[in-house]
């Protein structure tokens, strides 16, 4: 069964936004591709982290108003989490760092298997937050 089909959403209509770092490193690419794939399961919607970082008021307001923010950082620099913190957004965050799954920045090409591993972990983290 594909990771997309393993995700079952029980969010009850709440708003969960996905904010991947989308960094230049291979682990950033994995974060971005996994977030996009996870969003296809309709449990969370993609959201523009760059808009928050650019201090665009509508993006910041939307992020603050979401029930959950699923932040996917590629590495231990945690750019996504830090951008949100800089804007005063520190609550309702579910954080996943791709390198915590054993992928090494600069040595982990963005393969389908690696993307699927992150998608599976996103599903687990979101499910755990709903309990």
LUMKE-592546 format. One record per residue (C-alpha): residue number from 1; residue in one letter; x, y, z. Coordinates in Angstrom, 2 decimals, always signed. Layout:
i: NUM, aa: a, X: X, Y: Y, Z: Z .
...
//
This chain:
i: 1, aa: x, X: +0.00, Y: +0.00, Z: +0.00 .
i: 2, aa: x, X: +1.40, Y: +3.42, Z: -0.89 .
i: 3, aa: x, X: +2.07, Y: +5.96, Z: +1.91 .
i: 4, aa: x, X: -0.66, Y: +8.19, Z: +0.47 .
i: 5, aa: x, X: -3.24, Y: +5.48, Z: +1.00 .
i: 6, aa: x, X: -2.00, Y: +4.73, Z: +4.52 .
i: 7, aa: x, X: -2.86, Y: +8.25, Z: +5.66 .
i: 8, aa: x, X: -6.27, Y: +8.48, Z: +7.16 .
i: 9, aa: x, X: -7.39, Y: +11.93, Z: +8.12 .
i: 10, aa: x, X: -9.46, Y: +12.38, Z: +11.22 .
i: 11, aa: x, X: -8.93, Y: +16.11, Z: +11.50 .
i: 12, aa: x, X: -12.64, Y: +16.87, Z: +11.69 .
i: 13, aa: x, X: -12.31, Y: +19.78, Z: +9.31 .
i: 14, aa: x, X: -9.58, Y: +21.60, Z: +11.20 .
i: 15, aa: x, X: -6.94, Y: +23.53, Z: +9.28 .
i: 16, aa: x, X: -3.49, Y: +21.97, Z: +9.06 .
i: 17, aa: x, X: -0.93, Y: +23.81, Z: +6.96 .
i: 18, aa: x, X: +2.24, Y: +22.19, Z: +5.59 .
i: 19, aa: x, X: +5.35, Y: +24.33, Z: +5.55 .
i: 20, aa: x, X: +8.38, Y: +22.55, Z: +4.07 .
i: 21, aa: x, X: +11.76, Y: +24.25, Z: +4.07 .
i: 22, aa: x, X: +12.31, Y: +23.45, Z: +0.37 .
i: 23, aa: x, X: +16.02, Y: +24.17, Z: +0.86 .
i: 24, aa: x, X: +18.69, Y: +23.72, Z: -1.78 .
i: 25, aa: x, X: +20.19, Y: +20.62, Z: -0.18 .
i: 26, aa: x, X: +18.98, Y: +17.13, Z: -1.03 .
i: 27, aa: x, X: +17.26, Y: +16.90, Z: +2.36 .
i: 28, aa: x, X: +15.40, Y: +20.14, Z: +1.58 .
i: 29, aa: x, X: +14.23, Y: +18.61, Z: -1.68 .
i: 30, aa: x, X: +13.05, Y: +15.53, Z: +0.20 .
i: 31, aa: x, X: +11.15, Y: +17.80, Z: +2.63 .
i: 32, aa: x, X: +9.44, Y: +19.63, Z: -0.22 .
i: 33, aa: x, X: +8.56, Y: +16.56, Z: -2.27 .
i: 34, aa: x, X: +7.26, Y: +14.72, Z: +0.81 .
i: 35, aa: x, X: +5.10, Y: +17.67, Z: +1.85 .
i: 36, aa: x, X: +3.60, Y: +17.93, Z: -1.64 .
i: 37, aa: x, X: +2.88, Y: +14.21, Z: -1.69 .
i: 38, aa: x, X: +1.39, Y: +14.30, Z: +1.80 .
i: 39, aa: x, X: -0.86, Y: +17.22, Z: +0.80 .
i: 40, aa: x, X: -2.42, Y: +15.05, Z: -1.89 .
i: 41, aa: x, X: -3.95, Y: +12.99, Z: +0.93 .
i: 42, aa: x, X: -6.11, Y: +16.01, Z: +1.86 .
i: 43, aa: x, X: -5.09, Y: +16.00, Z: +5.53 .
i: 44, aa: x, X: -3.07, Y: +19.20, Z: +5.20 .
i: 45, aa: x, X: -2.61, Y: +21.96, Z: +2.69 .
i: 46, aa: x, X: +0.62, Y: +23.32, Z: +1.29 .
i: 47, aa: x, X: +1.47, Y: +26.79, Z: +2.55 .
i: 48, aa: x, X: +4.08, Y: +29.32, Z: +1.52 .
i: 49, aa: x, X: +6.85, Y: +29.55, Z: +4.09 .
i: 50, aa: x, X: +8.52, Y: +32.22, Z: +1.93 .
i: 51, aa: x, X: +5.45, Y: +34.43, Z: +2.34 .
i: 52, aa: x, X: +5.80, Y: +34.21, Z: +6.11 .
i: 53, aa: x, X: +9.54, Y: +34.90, Z: +5.87 .
i: 54, aa: x, X: +8.86, Y: +37.90, Z: +3.62 .
i: 55, aa: x, X: +6.72, Y: +39.34, Z: +6.40 .
i: 56, aa: x, X: +3.54, Y: +39.35, Z: +4.31 .
i: 57, aa: x, X: +0.77, Y: +40.07, Z: +6.79 .
i: 58, aa: x, X: -1.83, Y: +37.78, Z: +5.20 .
i: 59, aa: x, X: +0.53, Y: +34.81, Z: +5.28 .
i: 60, aa: x, X: +1.46, Y: +35.46, Z: +8.90 .
i: 61, aa: x, X: -2.20, Y: +35.84, Z: +9.89 .
i: 62, aa: x, X: -3.11, Y: +32.60, Z: +8.12 .
i: 63, aa: x, X: -0.27, Y: +30.73, Z: +9.82 .
i: 64, aa: x, X: -1.28, Y: +32.10, Z: +13.23 .
i: 65, aa: x, X: -4.91, Y: +31.18, Z: +12.58 .
i: 66, aa: x, X: -4.28, Y: +27.58, Z: +11.57 .
i: 67, aa: x, X: -5.17, Y: +24.80, Z: +13.97 .
i: 68, aa: x, X: -1.86, Y: +23.06, Z: +13.23 .
i: 69, aa: x, X: +1.33, Y: +23.84, Z: +11.37 .
i: 70, aa: x, X: +3.19, Y: +20.83, Z: +10.04 .
i: 71, aa: x, X: +6.74, Y: +22.14, Z: +9.57 .
i: 72, aa: x, X: +9.14, Y: +19.96, Z: +7.60 .
i: 73, aa: x, X: +12.76, Y: +21.03, Z: +7.86 .
i: 74, aa: x, X: +15.44, Y: +19.33, Z: +5.80 .
i: 75, aa: x, X: +18.26, Y: +19.61, Z: +8.33 .
i: 76, aa: x, X: +19.30, Y: +20.72, Z: +11.79 .
i: 77, aa: x, X: +19.43, Y: +24.39, Z: +10.75 .
i: 78, aa: x, X: +15.62, Y: +24.29, Z: +11.10 .
i: 79, aa: x, X: +15.01, Y: +27.30, Z: +8.83 .
i: 80, aa: x, X: +11.27, Y: +26.64, Z: +8.66 .
i: 81, aa: x, X: +10.79, Y: +26.48, Z: +12.42 .
i: 82, aa: x, X: +13.02, Y: +29.54, Z: +12.92 .
i: 83, aa: x, X: +11.13, Y: +31.64, Z: +10.35 .
i: 84, aa: x, X: +7.91, Y: +30.96, Z: +12.20 .
i: 85, aa: x, X: +9.47, Y: +31.68, Z: +15.60 .
i: 86, aa: x, X: +10.83, Y: +34.97, Z: +14.29 .
i: 87, aa: x, X: +7.24, Y: +35.98, Z: +13.47 .
i: 88, aa: x, X: +6.03, Y: +34.95, Z: +16.93 .
i: 89, aa: x, X: +4.50, Y: +31.68, Z: +15.75 .
i: 90, aa: x, X: +5.52, Y: +29.01, Z: +18.23 .
i: 91, aa: x, X: +2.29, Y: +27.19, Z: +19.12 .
i: 92, aa: x, X: +0.44, Y: +24.36, Z: +17.39 .
i: 93, aa: x, X: +3.57, Y: +23.30, Z: +15.53 .
i: 94, aa: x, X: +4.26, Y: +19.71, Z: +14.60 .
i: 95, aa: x, X: +7.90, Y: +19.60, Z: +13.58 .
i: 96, aa: x, X: +9.76, Y: +17.03, Z: +11.50 .
i: 97, aa: x, X: +13.42, Y: +17.20, Z: +10.57 .
i: 98, aa: x, X: +14.33, Y: +14.99, Z: +7.60 .
i: 99, aa: x, X: +17.81, Y: +14.30, Z: +8.97 .
i: 100, aa: x, X: +16.24, Y: +12.81, Z: +12.11 .
i: 101, aa: x, X: +15.13, Y: +9.91, Z: +9.92 .
i: 102, aa: x, X: +18.75, Y: +9.00, Z: +9.20 .
i: 103, aa: x, X: +19.19, Y: +10.92, Z: +5.97 .
i: 104, aa: x, X: +22.47, Y: +12.81, Z: +5.69 .
i: 105, aa: x, X: +22.48, Y: +16.28, Z: +4.19 .
i: 106, aa: x, X: +24.49, Y: +16.23, Z: +0.97 .
i: 107, aa: x, X: +24.49, Y: +12.43, Z: +0.79 .
i: 108, aa: x, X: +20.79, Y: +11.57, Z: +0.45 .
i: 109, aa: x, X: +19.43, Y: +12.09, Z: -3.06 .
i: 110, aa: x, X: +15.67, Y: +12.65, Z: -3.15 .
i: 111, aa: x, X: +14.50, Y: +9.19, Z: -4.16 .
i: 112, aa: x, X: +10.91, Y: +7.99, Z: -4.07 .
i: 113, aa: x, X: +11.77, Y: +5.66, Z: -1.18 .
i: 114, aa: x, X: +13.15, Y: +8.52, Z: +0.93 .
i: 115, aa: x, X: +10.22, Y: +10.78, Z: +0.11 .
i: 116, aa: x, X: +7.80, Y: +7.99, Z: +1.07 .
i: 117, aa: x, X: +9.60, Y: +7.49, Z: +4.39 .
i: 118, aa: x, X: +9.05, Y: +11.16, Z: +5.22 .
i: 119, aa: x, X: +5.41, Y: +11.01, Z: +4.08 .
i: 120, aa: x, X: +4.84, Y: +8.05, Z: +6.42 .
i: 121, aa: x, X: +6.45, Y: +9.92, Z: +9.31 .
i: 122, aa: x, X: +4.32, Y: +13.00, Z: +8.61 .
i: 123, aa: x, X: +1.22, Y: +10.81, Z: +8.83 .
i: 124, aa: x, X: +2.35, Y: +9.39, Z: +12.17 .
i: 125, aa: x, X: +3.10, Y: +12.83, Z: +13.60 .
i: 126, aa: x, X: -0.19, Y: +14.31, Z: +12.45 .
i: 127, aa: x, X: -2.16, Y: +11.32, Z: +13.75 .
i: 128, aa: x, X: -0.43, Y: +11.57, Z: +17.13 .
i: 129, aa: x, X: -1.32, Y: +15.26, Z: +17.37 .
i: 130, aa: x, X: -5.01, Y: +14.50, Z: +16.85 .
i: 131, aa: x, X: -5.24, Y: +12.17, Z: +19.86 .
//
